[in-house]
Amino acid sequence: MGSMVQGAALGAAFELLFVSVADATRNIAHFNTDLNRLESTLSSIKLVVDDIENFNKILKGQQHETQSLIFRLLEAKKLIQKCSKIKWNVFKRLYYSKKLR
């Protein structure tokens, strides 16, 4: 049961990040290049995330690696939210642009 919840959490975390990046790409012009690159990367690993979810359901074991991936995806979503709040501060734009890479 725990692995099914972890698998579902991985898919949910990935989907939250994917939607956040897609929305931010449309709404935040000053991070457009970095966000487009991130969106492209997420699109290319979507199938891998789906495979991980399926394997977690099949194996039904403790998947500690999945927890760290979920944590990283949620942290990335928080970073995207911070970027969306930056308007005119050039130094913050540079700082967060480097973090997005």
Residue pairs with C-beta under 8 A, 6 or more apart in sequence:
2 62
3 56
3 57
3 59
3 60
3 61
3 62
3 63
4 56
4 57
4 60
6 56
6 63
6 66
6 67
6 70
7 52
7 53
7 54
7 56
7 57
7 63
7 66
8 53
9 66
9 70
10 49
10 52
10 53
10 56
10 66
10 69
10 70
10 73
11 49
11 50
11 53
13 69
13 70
13 73
13 74
13 77
14 42
14 46
14 49
14 73
16 73
16 74
16 77
17 42
17 73
17 74
17 76
17 77
17 80
18 39
18 42
18 46
20 77
20 80
20 81
21 35
21 38
21 39
21 42
21 80
22 39
24 31
24 35
24 80
24 83
24 84
25 32
25 35
25 36
25 39
27 84
28 35
28 83
28 84
30 86
30 93
31 83
31 93
31 96
31 97
31 100
34 97
34 100
34 101
35 80
35 83
35 100
37 101
38 100
52 66
52 69
56 63
56 66
79 96
79 99
79 100
82 96
83 96
83 100
86 92
86 93
86 96
